[in-house]
Amino acid sequence: MSGTTTFVRIWINFLALLPGTTVTVLVISIAFLRFYDERDFSILGIIPDPRIWSNRLTVAALLATLVNFGVEWNRRNRETDRLAKEEQRRLEEKQRRLEAEECAARRARVEAERDIAFGTLLIDPSDENREKLQQVLILLREYQDSL
């Protein structure tokens, strides 16, 4: 993996955390503005209308929550897609393995049939056995490429 790709992934991971973190900070700020006043914290004297700012931060928190929902939705869709592709690859590999096993079994059957026909011809060199061997050899030539 190249350095640029790693850098991009780090930033993507960071940006994926940003909406959730922003929501948390906004909720803390909203609570701070709603439940405390200038007597509790003198810094609140700097803010002209804490209630209005609390309402604004509430709207911002709602928007950040929607963004966070979109990020999570996208992440789950990517994960579901990754799992589906992994399952598809696994099924394709299983199918290839089954086809290879079937091909090996077919090859073994044809070779066994050839060996039996050849052995029968050696034991009894009749025209009938010669014809059986000839048919098996023809079958072997037909399946030569697929076996």
N, CA, C and O atoms as a GROMACS GRO file, in nm:
protein
  588
    1MET      N    1   0.084  -0.116   0.000
    1MET     CA    2   0.000   0.000   0.000
    1MET      C    3   0.089   0.124   0.000
    1MET      O    4   0.186   0.131   0.076
    2SER      N    5   0.057   0.218  -0.083
    2SER     CA    6   0.142   0.336  -0.095
    2SER      C    7   0.117   0.432   0.020
    2SER      O    8   0.016   0.424   0.091
    3GLY      N    9   0.211   0.524   0.037
    3GLY     CA   10   0.201   0.622   0.144
    3GLY      C   11   0.082   0.714   0.128
    3GLY      O   12   0.018   0.752   0.227
    4THR      N   13   0.051   0.751   0.003
    4THR     CA   14  -0.062   0.840  -0.023
    4THR      C   15  -0.193   0.772   0.016
    4THR      O   16  -0.280   0.835   0.076
    5THR      N   17  -0.206   0.645  -0.018
    5THR     CA   18  -0.328   0.572   0.014
    5THR      C   19  -0.346   0.563   0.165
    5THR      O   20  -0.457   0.578   0.216
    6THR      N   21  -0.238   0.538   0.236
    6THR     CA   22  -0.244   0.531   0.382
    6THR      C   23  -0.285   0.666   0.440
    6THR      O   24  -0.368   0.673   0.531
    7PHE      N   25  -0.227   0.773   0.387
    7PHE     CA   26  -0.259   0.908   0.432
    7PHE      C   27  -0.407   0.938   0.409
    7PHE      O   28  -0.474   0.994   0.497
    8VAL      N   29  -0.458   0.902   0.292
    8VAL     CA   30  -0.599   0.927   0.260
    8VAL      C   31  -0.689   0.847   0.354
    8VAL      O   32  -0.790   0.899   0.401
    9ARG      N   33  -0.653   0.722   0.381
    9ARG     CA   34  -0.735   0.640   0.472
    9ARG      C   35  -0.736   0.698   0.612
    9ARG      O   36  -0.840   0.697   0.680
   10ILE      N   37  -0.623   0.750   0.657
   10ILE     CA   38  -0.618   0.811   0.790
   10ILE      C   39  -0.713   0.931   0.795
   10ILE      O   40  -0.787   0.946   0.892
   11TRP      N   41  -0.711   1.015   0.691
   11TRP     CA   42  -0.800   1.130   0.688
   11TRP      C   43  -0.946   1.089   0.678
   11TRP      O   44  -1.032   1.150   0.742
   12ILE      N   45  -0.975   0.986   0.600
   12ILE     CA   46  -1.113   0.939   0.590
   12ILE      C   47  -1.162   0.888   0.726
   12ILE      O   48  -1.274   0.917   0.766
   13ASN      N   49  -1.076   0.813   0.795
   13ASN     CA   50  -1.114   0.765   0.928
   13ASN      C   51  -1.135   0.882   1.025
   13ASN      O   52  -1.228   0.881   1.105
   14PHE      N   53  -1.048   0.983   1.017
   14PHE     CA   54  -1.063   1.100   1.103
   14PHE      C   55  -1.194   1.173   1.072
   14PHE      O   56  -1.268   1.208   1.163
   15LEU      N   57  -1.222   1.195   0.944
   15LEU     CA   58  -1.344   1.266   0.906
   15LEU      C   59  -1.469   1.187   0.943
   15LEU      O   60  -1.574   1.246   0.969
   16ALA      N   61  -1.459   1.054   0.944
   16ALA     CA   62  -1.573   0.972   0.985
   16ALA      C   63  -1.603   0.990   1.133
   16ALA      O   64  -1.718   0.978   1.175
   17LEU      N   65  -1.502   1.020   1.214
   17LEU     CA   66  -1.522   1.043   1.357
   17LEU      C   67  -1.572   1.184   1.387
   17LEU      O   68  -1.632   1.208   1.492
   18LEU      N   69  -1.548   1.275   1.296
   18LEU     CA   70  -1.577   1.416   1.320
   18LEU      C   71  -1.725   1.445   1.351
   18LEU      O   72  -1.750   1.516   1.448
   19PRO      N   73  -1.823   1.394   1.276
   19PRO     CA   74  -1.963   1.427   1.308
   19PRO      C   75  -2.005   1.382   1.448
   19PRO      O   76  -2.070   1.458   1.520
   20GLY      N   77  -1.967   1.262   1.488
   20GLY     CA   78  -2.003   1.214   1.621
   20GLY      C   79  -1.939   1.297   1.731
   20GLY      O   80  -2.002   1.328   1.832
   21THR      N   81  -1.813   1.331   1.710
   21THR     CA   82  -1.742   1.414   1.807
   21THR      C   83  -1.803   1.553   1.814
   21THR      O   84  -1.817   1.610   1.922
   22THR      N   85  -1.840   1.607   1.698
   22THR     CA   86  -1.902   1.740   1.693
   22THR      C   87  -2.034   1.739   1.769
   22THR      O   88  -2.064   1.833   1.843
   23VAL      N   89  -2.113   1.635   1.751
   23VAL     CA   90  -2.241   1.624   1.823
   23VAL      C   91  -2.216   1.626   1.973
   23VAL      O   92  -2.286   1.694   2.048
   24THR      N   93  -2.117   1.550   2.017
   24THR     CA   94  -2.086   1.545   2.160
   24THR      C   95  -2.048   1.683   2.214
   24THR      O   96  -2.098   1.726   2.317
   25VAL      N   97  -1.960   1.751   2.143
   25VAL     CA   98  -1.916   1.885   2.187
   25VAL      C   99  -2.034   1.982   2.187
   25VAL      O  100  -2.048   2.063   2.279
   26LEU      N  101  -2.119   1.974   2.085
   26LEU     CA  102  -2.234   2.064   2.079
   26LEU      C  103  -2.332   2.038   2.193
   26LEU      O  104  -2.385   2.132   2.252
   27VAL      N  105  -2.357   1.913   2.224
   27VAL     CA  106  -2.449   1.880   2.334
   27VAL      C  107  -2.394   1.931   2.466
   27VAL      O  108  -2.468   1.984   2.549
   28ILE      N  109  -2.264   1.915   2.487
   28ILE     CA  110  -2.202   1.968   2.609
   28ILE      C  111  -2.216   2.120   2.614
   28ILE      O  112  -2.246   2.177   2.719
   29SER      N  113  -2.195   2.185   2.500
   29SER     CA  114  -2.207   2.332   2.494
   29SER      C  115  -2.351   2.375   2.520
   29SER      O  116  -2.375   2.474   2.590
   30ILE      N  117  -2.445   2.302   2.464
   30ILE     CA  118  -2.587   2.336   2.485
   30ILE      C  119  -2.621   2.325   2.633
   30ILE      O  120  -2.684   2.414   2.690
   31ALA      N  121  -2.579   2.215   2.694
   31ALA     CA  122  -2.606   2.197   2.837
   31ALA      C  123  -2.539   2.308   2.919
   31ALA      O  124  -2.598   2.360   3.013
   32PHE      N  125  -2.419   2.342   2.882
   32PHE     CA  126  -2.346   2.448   2.952
   32PHE      C  127  -2.423   2.580   2.944
   32PHE      O  128  -2.438   2.650   3.044
   33LEU      N  129  -2.472   2.613   2.824
   33LEU     CA  130  -2.544   2.739   2.806
   33LEU      C  131  -2.682   2.737   2.869
   33LEU      O  132  -2.728   2.840   2.918
   34ARG      N  133  -2.748   2.623   2.870
   34ARG     CA  134  -2.884   2.614   2.923
   34ARG      C  135  -2.889   2.613   3.076
   34ARG      O  136  -2.974   2.679   3.136
   35PHE      N  137  -2.800   2.539   3.136
   35PHE     CA  138  -2.816   2.511   3.279
   35PHE      C  139  -2.727   2.596   3.370
   35PHE      O  140  -2.741   2.591   3.493
   36TYR      N  141  -2.638   2.673   3.312
   36TYR     CA  142  -2.552   2.757   3.395
   36TYR      C  143  -2.570   2.902   3.353
   36TYR      O  144  -2.612   2.932   3.242
   37ASP      N  145  -2.539   2.990   3.444
   37ASP     CA  146  -2.546   3.133   3.410
   37ASP      C  147  -2.418   3.202   3.456
   37ASP      O  148  -2.320   3.138   3.493
   38GLU      N  149  -2.422   3.335   3.452
   38GLU     CA  150  -2.304   3.416   3.481
   38GLU      C  151  -2.255   3.397   3.624
   38GLU      O  152  -2.136   3.412   3.652
   39ARG      N  153  -2.346   3.365   3.714
   39ARG     CA  154  -2.306   3.345   3.855
   39ARG      C  155  -2.220   3.220   3.870
   39ARG      O  156  -2.129   3.215   3.953
   40ASP      N  157  -2.251   3.115   3.787
   40ASP     CA  158  -2.176   2.990   3.796
   40ASP      C  159  -2.040   3.001   3.726
   40ASP      O  160  -1.937   2.958   3.778
   41PHE      N  161  -2.044   3.060   3.606
   41PHE     CA  162  -1.922   3.073   3.527
   41PHE      C  163  -1.916   3.215   3.471
   41PHE      O  164  -2.006   3.257   3.398
   42SER      N  165  -1.812   3.287   3.506
   42SER     CA  166  -1.803   3.427   3.463
   42SER      C  167  -1.785   3.440   3.312
   42SER      O  168  -1.816   3.545   3.255
   43ILE      N  169  -1.737   3.335   3.248
   43ILE     CA  170  -1.718   3.340   3.103
   43ILE      C  171  -1.851   3.356   3.029
   43ILE      O  172  -1.854   3.404   2.916
   44LEU      N  173  -1.960   3.314   3.093
   44LEU     CA  174  -2.091   3.329   3.030
   44LEU      C  175  -2.134   3.475   3.021
   44LEU      O  176  -2.229   3.507   2.949
   45GLY      N  177  -2.066   3.564   3.093
   45GLY     CA  178  -2.095   3.707   3.082
   45GLY      C  179  -2.052   3.762   2.948
   45GLY      O  180  -2.103   3.866   2.905
   46ILE      N  181  -1.960   3.697   2.881
   46ILE     CA  182  -1.912   3.741   2.750
   46ILE      C  183  -2.017   3.715   2.643
   46ILE      O  184  -2.028   3.790   2.546
   47ILE      N  185  -2.093   3.608   2.660
   47ILE     CA  186  -2.194   3.569   2.560
   47ILE      C  187  -2.319   3.653   2.584
   47ILE      O  188  -2.377   3.649   2.692
   48PRO      N  189  -2.362   3.732   2.481
   48PRO     CA  190  -2.474   3.824   2.501
   48PRO      C  191  -2.607   3.755   2.534
   48PRO      O  192  -2.674   3.794   2.629
   49ASP      N  193  -2.645   3.654   2.459
   49ASP     CA  194  -2.773   3.585   2.481
   49ASP      C  195  -2.749   3.434   2.483
   49ASP      O  196  -2.754   3.370   2.379
   50PRO      N  197  -2.723   3.378   2.598
   50PRO     CA  198  -2.692   3.234   2.605
   50PRO      C  199  -2.804   3.144   2.552
   50PRO      O  200  -2.778   3.039   2.494
   51ARG      N  201  -2.930   3.186   2.573
   51ARG     CA  202  -3.043   3.105   2.526
   51ARG      C  203  -3.046   3.097   2.373
   51ARG      O  204  -3.068   2.991   2.315
   52ILE      N  205  -3.024   3.210   2.309
   52ILE     CA  206  -3.023   3.212   2.162
   52ILE      C  207  -2.908   3.126   2.110
   52ILE      O  208  -2.925   3.050   2.015
   53TRP      N  209  -2.791   3.139   2.173
   53TRP     CA  210  -2.677   3.057   2.130
   53TRP      C  211  -2.703   2.909   2.157
   53TRP      O  212  -2.660   2.822   2.082
   54SER      N  213  -2.773   2.882   2.264
   54SER     CA  214  -2.810   2.743   2.294
   54SER      C  215  -2.902   2.688   2.186
   54SER      O  216  -2.888   2.573   2.144
   55ASN      N  217  -2.997   2.769   2.142
   55ASN     CA  218  -3.088   2.727   2.034
   55ASN      C  219  -3.011   2.705   1.904
   55ASN      O  220  -3.036   2.609   1.832
   56ARG      N  221  -2.919   2.795   1.874
   56ARG     CA  222  -2.838   2.780   1.752
   56ARG      C  223  -2.754   2.653   1.758
   56ARG      O  224  -2.743   2.579   1.660
   57LEU      N  225  -2.695   2.629   1.874
   57LEU     CA  226  -2.614   2.507   1.889
   57LEU      C  227  -2.701   2.381   1.882
   57LEU      O  228  -2.655   2.276   1.836
   58THR      N  229  -2.827   2.392   1.926
   58THR     CA  230  -2.919   2.278   1.914
   58THR      C  231  -2.944   2.246   1.768
   58THR      O  232  -2.943   2.129   1.728
   59VAL      N  233  -2.966   2.348   1.687
   59VAL     CA  234  -2.985   2.327   1.543
   59VAL      C  235  -2.859   2.267   1.482
   59VAL      O  236  -2.866   2.175   1.401
   60ALA      N  237  -2.744   2.320   1.521
   60ALA     CA  238  -2.617   2.266   1.469
   60ALA      C  239  -2.599   2.121   1.512
   60ALA      O  240  -2.550   2.039   1.434
   61ALA      N  241  -2.639   2.089   1.635
   61ALA     CA  242  -2.629   1.950   1.683
   61ALA      C  243  -2.720   1.858   1.603
   61ALA      O  244  -2.683   1.745   1.571
   62LEU      N  245  -2.839   1.906   1.570
   62LEU     CA  246  -2.930   1.826   1.487
   62LEU      C  247  -2.871   1.801   1.349
   62LEU      O  248  -2.878   1.690   1.297
   63LEU      N  249  -2.811   1.905   1.290
   63LEU     CA  250  -2.748   1.888   1.159
   63LEU      C  251  -2.629   1.792   1.167
   63LEU      O  252  -2.612   1.707   1.080
   64ALA      N  253  -2.549   1.806   1.271
   64ALA     CA  254  -2.434   1.716   1.289
   64ALA      C  255  -2.482   1.572   1.312
   64ALA      O  256  -2.417   1.478   1.267
   65THR      N  257  -2.594   1.557   1.380
   65THR     CA  258  -2.651   1.423   1.400
   65THR      C  259  -2.694   1.363   1.267
   65THR      O  260  -2.673   1.244   1.243
   66LEU      N  261  -2.754   1.444   1.180
   66LEU     CA  262  -2.793   1.395   1.048
   66LEU      C  263  -2.670   1.355   0.966
   66LEU      O  264  -2.670   1.252   0.898
   67VAL      N  265  -2.566   1.436   0.973
   67VAL     CA  266  -2.442   1.402   0.903
   67VAL      C  267  -2.384   1.273   0.959
   67VAL      O  268  -2.339   1.187   0.883
   68ASN      N  269  -2.384   1.260   1.090
   68ASN     CA  270  -2.333   1.138   1.154
   68ASN      C  271  -2.415   1.016   1.111
   68ASN      O  272  -2.360   0.909   1.087
   69PHE      N  273  -2.546   1.034   1.101
   69PHE     CA  274  -2.632   0.927   1.054
   69PHE      C  275  -2.593   0.886   0.912
   69PHE      O  276  -2.584   0.767   0.881
   70GLY      N  277  -2.569   0.985   0.826
   70GLY     CA  278  -2.527   0.955   0.688
   70GLY      C  279  -2.394   0.882   0.683
   70GLY      O  280  -2.377   0.788   0.604
   71VAL      N  281  -2.300   0.924   0.766
   71VAL     CA  282  -2.168   0.858   0.770
   71VAL      C  283  -2.184   0.713   0.816
   71VAL      O  284  -2.125   0.622   0.757
   72GLU      N  285  -2.262   0.691   0.920
   72GLU     CA  286  -2.283   0.554   0.970
   72GLU      C  287  -2.357   0.469   0.869
   72GLU      O  288  -2.325   0.351   0.850
   73TRP      N  289  -2.456   0.528   0.803
   73TRP     CA  290  -2.531   0.457   0.700
   73TRP      C  291  -2.437   0.412   0.589
   73TRP      O  292  -2.442   0.297   0.544
   74ASN      N  293  -2.351   0.502   0.545
   74ASN     CA  294  -2.254   0.470   0.440
   74ASN      C  295  -2.158   0.361   0.486
   74ASN      O  296  -2.128   0.268   0.411
   75ARG      N  297  -2.109   0.371   0.609
   75ARG     CA  298  -2.017   0.271   0.662
   75ARG      C  299  -2.082   0.134   0.666
   75ARG      O  300  -2.021   0.034   0.628
   76ARG      N  301  -2.205   0.129   0.712
   76ARG     CA  302  -2.274   0.000   0.719
   76ARG      C  303  -2.300  -0.057   0.580
   76ARG      O  304  -2.289  -0.177   0.558
   77ASN      N  305  -2.335   0.030   0.486
   77ASN     CA  306  -2.355  -0.018   0.349
   77ASN      C  307  -2.226  -0.073   0.291
   77ASN      O  308  -2.228  -0.176   0.223
   78ARG      N  309  -2.114  -0.005   0.316
   78ARG     CA  310  -1.985  -0.056   0.269
   78ARG      C  311  -1.953  -0.190   0.333
   78ARG      O  312  -1.904  -0.281   0.266
   79GLU      N  313  -1.980  -0.202   0.462
   79GLU     CA  314  -1.952  -0.327   0.533
   79GLU      C  315  -2.041  -0.440   0.480
   79GLU      O  316  -1.994  -0.552   0.460
   80THR      N  317  -2.168  -0.410   0.458
   80THR     CA  318  -2.259  -0.510   0.403
   80THR      C  319  -2.214  -0.552   0.264
   80THR      O  320  -2.217  -0.670   0.230
   81ASP      N  321  -2.172  -0.455   0.184
   81ASP     CA  322  -2.123  -0.485   0.050
   81ASP      C  323  -1.997  -0.570   0.056
   81ASP      O  324  -1.981  -0.664  -0.022
   82ARG      N  325  -1.907  -0.538   0.148
   82ARG     CA  326  -1.783  -0.615   0.163
   82ARG      C  327  -1.815  -0.759   0.203
   82ARG      O  328  -1.755  -0.853   0.150
   83LEU      N  329  -1.908  -0.776   0.296
   83LEU     CA  330  -1.946  -0.911   0.338
   83LEU      C  331  -2.012  -0.989   0.225
   83LEU      O  332  -1.989  -1.109   0.209
   84ALA      N  333  -2.096  -0.920   0.146
   84ALA     CA  334  -2.161  -0.986   0.033
   84ALA      C  335  -2.058  -1.029  -0.071
   84ALA      O  336  -2.068  -1.139  -0.126
   85LYS      N  337  -1.960  -0.943  -0.099
   85LYS     CA  338  -1.855  -0.979  -0.195
   85LYS      C  339  -1.771  -1.094  -0.143
   85LYS      O  340  -1.733  -1.183  -0.219
   86GLU      N  341  -1.742  -1.093  -0.014
   86GLU     CA  342  -1.664  -1.202   0.046
   86GLU      C  343  -1.741  -1.334   0.035
   86GLU      O  344  -1.682  -1.438   0.003
   87GLU      N  345  -1.870  -1.329   0.062
   87GLU     CA  346  -1.953  -1.450   0.050
   87GLU      C  347  -1.958  -1.497  -0.096
   87GLU      O  348  -1.952  -1.617  -0.123
   88GLN      N  349  -1.968  -1.401  -0.189
   88GLN     CA  350  -1.970  -1.435  -0.332
   88GLN      C  351  -1.839  -1.501  -0.373
   88GLN      O  352  -1.840  -1.601  -0.445
   89ARG      N  353  -1.725  -1.446  -0.328
   89ARG     CA  354  -1.595  -1.507  -0.359
   89ARG      C  355  -1.585  -1.647  -0.301
   89ARG      O  356  -1.534  -1.739  -0.366
   90ARG      N  357  -1.634  -1.664  -0.179
   90ARG     CA  358  -1.631  -1.795  -0.114
   90ARG      C  359  -1.715  -1.896  -0.192
   90ARG      O  360  -1.673  -2.010  -0.213
   91LEU      N  361  -1.834  -1.853  -0.236
   91LEU     CA  362  -1.920  -1.943  -0.314
   91LEU      C  363  -1.858  -1.977  -0.449
   91LEU      O  364  -1.866  -2.091  -0.495
   92GLU      N  365  -1.795  -1.877  -0.514
   92GLU     CA  366  -1.730  -1.904  -0.642
   92GLU      C  367  -1.614  -2.001  -0.626
   92GLU      O  368  -1.595  -2.090  -0.709
   93GLU      N  369  -1.537  -1.984  -0.518
   93GLU     CA  370  -1.426  -2.076  -0.492
   93GLU      C  371  -1.478  -2.217  -0.465
   93GLU      O  372  -1.420  -2.315  -0.513
   94LYS      N  373  -1.586  -2.226  -0.390
   94LYS     CA  374  -1.646  -2.358  -0.363
   94LYS      C  375  -1.695  -2.421  -0.493
   94LYS      O  376  -1.678  -2.541  -0.514
   95GLN      N  377  -1.756  -2.339  -0.580
   95GLN     CA  378  -1.805  -2.390  -0.709
   95GLN      C  379  -1.688  -2.438  -0.795
   95GLN      O  380  -1.697  -2.543  -0.857
   96ARG      N  381  -1.578  -2.361  -0.799
   96ARG     CA  382  -1.461  -2.404  -0.876
   96ARG      C  383  -1.404  -2.534  -0.822
   96ARG      O  384  -1.366  -2.623  -0.898
   97ARG      N  385  -1.400  -2.545  -0.689
   97ARG     CA  386  -1.348  -2.667  -0.627
   97ARG      C  387  -1.438  -2.787  -0.661
   97ARG      O  388  -1.387  -2.895  -0.690
   98LEU      N  389  -1.570  -2.767  -0.655
   98LEU     CA  390  -1.663  -2.876  -0.690
   98LEU      C  391  -1.648  -2.917  -0.836
   98LEU      O  392  -1.650  -3.036  -0.868
   99GLU      N  393  -1.632  -2.818  -0.925
   99GLU     CA  394  -1.614  -2.849  -1.067
   99GLU      C  395  -1.484  -2.925  -1.089
   99GLU      O  396  -1.479  -3.018  -1.169
  100ALA      N  397  -1.378  -2.886  -1.018
  100ALA     CA  398  -1.250  -2.956  -1.030
  100ALA      C  399  -1.263  -3.100  -0.979
  100ALA      O  400  -1.208  -3.192  -1.038
  101GLU      N  401  -1.336  -3.117  -0.868
  101GLU     CA  402  -1.356  -3.253  -0.816
  101GLU      C  403  -1.438  -3.337  -0.912
  101GLU      O  404  -1.408  -3.455  -0.933
  102GLU      N  405  -1.543  -3.278  -0.972
  102GLU     CA  406  -1.624  -3.351  -1.070
  102GLU      C  407  -1.540  -3.389  -1.191
  102GLU      O  408  -1.552  -3.500  -1.243
  103CYS      N  409  -1.456  -3.297  -1.236
  103CYS     CA  410  -1.369  -3.324  -1.351
  103CYS      C  411  -1.272  -3.438  -1.317
  103CYS      O  412  -1.249  -3.526  -1.400
  104ALA      N  413  -1.215  -3.435  -1.197
  104ALA     CA  414  -1.123  -3.541  -1.156
  104ALA      C  415  -1.195  -3.674  -1.146
  104ALA      O  416  -1.141  -3.778  -1.185
  105ALA      N  417  -1.318  -3.673  -1.094
  105ALA     CA  418  -1.395  -3.798  -1.084
  105ALA      C  419  -1.430  -3.850  -1.224
  105ALA      O  420  -1.422  -3.970  -1.248
  106ARG      N  421  -1.468  -3.760  -1.314
  106ARG     CA  422  -1.500  -3.801  -1.452
  106ARG      C  423  -1.376  -3.858  -1.520
  106ARG      O  424  -1.383  -3.960  -1.588
  107ARG      N  425  -1.262  -3.791  -1.500
  107ARG     CA  426  -1.137  -3.839  -1.556
  107ARG      C  427  -1.104  -3.978  -1.501
  107ARG      O  428  -1.064  -4.067  -1.576
  108ALA      N  429  -1.121  -3.996  -1.371
  108ALA     CA  430  -1.092  -4.126  -1.309
  108ALA      C  431  -1.185  -4.234  -1.363
  108ALA      O  432  -1.142  -4.347  -1.387
  109ARG      N  433  -1.314  -4.200  -1.383
  109ARG     CA  434  -1.408  -4.299  -1.439
  109ARG      C  435  -1.369  -4.339  -1.580
  109ARG      O  436  -1.369  -4.458  -1.614
  110VAL      N  437  -1.335  -4.240  -1.663
  110VAL     CA  438  -1.299  -4.270  -1.802
  110VAL      C  439  -1.169  -4.350  -1.806
  110VAL      O  440  -1.157  -4.445  -1.884
  111GLU      N  441  -1.072  -4.313  -1.723
  111GLU     CA  442  -0.946  -4.388  -1.720
  111GLU      C  443  -0.967  -4.530  -1.668
  111GLU      O  444  -0.905  -4.624  -1.717
  112ALA      N  445  -1.055  -4.545  -1.570
  112ALA     CA  446  -1.085  -4.680  -1.519
  112ALA      C  447  -1.154  -4.762  -1.627
  112ALA      O  448  -1.124  -4.880  -1.644
  113GLU      N  449  -1.245  -4.699  -1.699
  113GLU     CA  450  -1.314  -4.770  -1.808
  113GLU      C  451  -1.214  -4.811  -1.916
  113GLU      O  452  -1.223  -4.921  -1.971
  114ARG      N  453  -1.118  -4.724  -1.947
  114ARG     CA  454  -1.015  -4.756  -2.044
  114ARG      C  455  -0.929  -4.872  -1.995
  114ARG      O  456  -0.900  -4.965  -2.071
  115ASP      N  457  -0.890  -4.866  -1.868
  115ASP     CA  458  -0.807  -4.974  -1.812
  115ASP      C  459  -0.880  -5.107  -1.814
  115ASP      O  460  -0.822  -5.211  -1.846
  116ILE      N  461  -1.009  -5.104  -1.778
  116ILE     CA  462  -1.088  -5.228  -1.781
  116ILE      C  463  -1.100  -5.281  -1.923
  116ILE      O  464  -1.084  -5.400  -1.947
  117ALA      N  465  -1.128  -5.190  -2.018
  117ALA     CA  466  -1.140  -5.233  -2.158
  117ALA      C  467  -1.007  -5.289  -2.209
  117ALA      O  468  -1.005  -5.389  -2.280
  118PHE      N  469  -0.897  -5.225  -2.173
  118PHE     CA  470  -0.765  -5.272  -2.216
  118PHE      C  471  -0.732  -5.407  -2.153
  118PHE      O  472  -0.683  -5.498  -2.220
  119GLY      N  473  -0.762  -5.419  -2.022
  119GLY     CA  474  -0.738  -5.547  -1.954
  119GLY      C  475  -0.823  -5.658  -2.012
  119GLY      O  476  -0.775  -5.770  -2.030
  120THR      N  477  -0.947  -5.627  -2.042
  120THR     CA  478  -1.036  -5.727  -2.101
  120THR      C  479  -0.984  -5.768  -2.238
  120THR      O  480  -0.990  -5.886  -2.274
  121LEU      N  481  -0.933  -5.673  -2.314
  121LEU     CA  482  -0.878  -5.705  -2.447
  121LEU      C  483  -0.754  -5.793  -2.434
  121LEU      O  484  -0.734  -5.884  -2.514
  122LEU      N  485  -0.671  -5.766  -2.335
  122LEU     CA  486  -0.551  -5.848  -2.316
  122LEU      C  487  -0.588  -5.992  -2.275
  122LEU      O  488  -0.524  -6.088  -2.319
  123ILE      N  489  -0.691  -6.004  -2.192
  123ILE     CA  490  -0.734  -6.138  -2.149
  123ILE      C  491  -0.805  -6.211  -2.262
  123ILE      O  492  -0.778  -6.328  -2.288
  124ASP      N  493  -0.895  -6.139  -2.329
  124ASP     CA  494  -0.972  -6.202  -2.438
  124ASP      C  495  -0.966  -6.110  -2.559
  124ASP      O  496  -1.047  -6.018  -2.571
  125PRO      N  497  -0.870  -6.132  -2.649
  125PRO     CA  498  -0.853  -6.041  -2.764
  125PRO      C  499  -0.959  -6.062  -2.874
  125PRO      O  500  -0.924  -6.080  -2.991
  126SER      N  501  -1.086  -6.060  -2.837
  126SER     CA  502  -1.192  -6.078  -2.936
  126SER      C  503  -1.225  -5.944  -3.002
  126SER      O  504  -1.186  -5.838  -2.955
  127ASP      N  505  -1.299  -5.953  -3.113
  127ASP     CA  506  -1.339  -5.832  -3.184
  127ASP      C  507  -1.432  -5.746  -3.098
  127ASP      O  508  -1.427  -5.623  -3.104
  128GLU      N  509  -1.515  -5.810  -3.019
  128GLU     CA  510  -1.607  -5.736  -2.932
  128GLU      C  511  -1.529  -5.653  -2.829
  128GLU      O  512  -1.562  -5.536  -2.808
  129ASN      N  513  -1.428  -5.711  -2.767
  129ASN     CA  514  -1.347  -5.638  -2.669
  129ASN      C  515  -1.262  -5.531  -2.737
  129ASN      O  516  -1.237  -5.424  -2.680
  130ARG      N  517  -1.217  -5.560  -2.859
  130ARG     CA  518  -1.141  -5.462  -2.935
  130ARG      C  519  -1.231  -5.341  -2.966
  130ARG      O  520  -1.186  -5.226  -2.961
  131GLU      N  521  -1.357  -5.366  -2.999
  131GLU     CA  522  -1.454  -5.260  -3.028
  131GLU      C  523  -1.481  -5.175  -2.903
  131GLU      O  524  -1.489  -5.053  -2.911
  132LYS      N  525  -1.495  -5.241  -2.786
  132LYS     CA  526  -1.515  -5.167  -2.660
  132LYS      C  527  -1.397  -5.075  -2.632
  132LYS      O  528  -1.416  -4.959  -2.595
  133LEU      N  529  -1.275  -5.127  -2.649
  133LEU     CA  530  -1.156  -5.045  -2.628
  133LEU      C  531  -1.153  -4.928  -2.726
  133LEU      O  532  -1.118  -4.816  -2.689
  134GLN      N  533  -1.190  -4.955  -2.850
  134GLN     CA  534  -1.194  -4.849  -2.951
  134GLN      C  535  -1.293  -4.740  -2.911
  134GLN      O  536  -1.264  -4.622  -2.927
  135GLN      N  537  -1.410  -4.779  -2.859
  135GLN     CA  538  -1.511  -4.680  -2.817
  135GLN      C  539  -1.460  -4.597  -2.699
  135GLN      O  540  -1.483  -4.476  -2.693
  136VAL      N  541  -1.392  -4.662  -2.606
  136VAL     CA  542  -1.337  -4.589  -2.491
  136VAL      C  543  -1.230  -4.491  -2.538
  136VAL      O  544  -1.224  -4.378  -2.490
  137LEU      N  545  -1.145  -4.534  -2.633
  137LEU     CA  546  -1.041  -4.444  -2.685
  137LEU      C  547  -1.102  -4.326  -2.759
  137LEU      O  548  -1.051  -4.214  -2.751
  138ILE      N  549  -1.211  -4.350  -2.830
  138ILE     CA  550  -1.281  -4.240  -2.898
  138ILE      C  551  -1.337  -4.142  -2.794
  138ILE      O  552  -1.328  -4.020  -2.810
  139LEU      N  553  -1.394  -4.198  -2.687
  139LEU     CA  554  -1.446  -4.114  -2.579
  139LEU      C  555  -1.334  -4.032  -2.515
  139LEU      O  556  -1.353  -3.915  -2.483
  140LEU      N  557  -1.219  -4.094  -2.496
  140LEU     CA  558  -1.104  -4.022  -2.440
  140LEU      C  559  -1.060  -3.908  -2.530
  140LEU      O  560  -1.025  -3.801  -2.482
  141ARG      N  561  -1.060  -3.932  -2.662
  141ARG     CA  562  -1.021  -3.825  -2.756
  141ARG      C  563  -1.120  -3.709  -2.750
  141ARG      O  564  -1.080  -3.593  -2.758
  142GLU      N  565  -1.250  -3.741  -2.735
  142GLU     CA  566  -1.352  -3.635  -2.728
  142GLU      C  567  -1.333  -3.549  -2.603
  142GLU      O  568  -1.347  -3.426  -2.608
  143TYR      N  569  -1.302  -3.614  -2.493
  143TYR     CA  570  -1.286  -3.542  -2.367
  143TYR      C  571  -1.143  -3.501  -2.338
  143TYR      O  572  -1.113  -3.455  -2.228
  144GLN      N  573  -1.054  -3.517  -2.434
  144GLN     CA  574  -0.912  -3.491  -2.412
  144GLN      C  575  -0.888  -3.349  -2.359
  144GLN      O  576  -0.809  -3.330  -2.267
  145ASP      N  577  -0.954  -3.252  -2.417
  145ASP     CA  578  -0.932  -3.113  -2.375
  145ASP      C  579  -0.996  -3.083  -2.239
  145ASP      O  580  -0.938  -3.011  -2.157
  146SER      N  581  -1.115  -3.138  -2.216
  146SER     CA  582  -1.184  -3.106  -2.090
  146SER      C  583  -1.133  -3.188  -1.973
  146SER      O  584  -1.155  -3.149  -1.858
  147LEU      N  585  -1.066  -3.299  -1.998
  147LEU     CA  586  -1.013  -3.380  -1.889
  147LEU      C  587  -0.877  -3.326  -1.855
  147LEU      O  588  -0.811  -3.377  -1.764
   0.00000   0.00000   0.00000
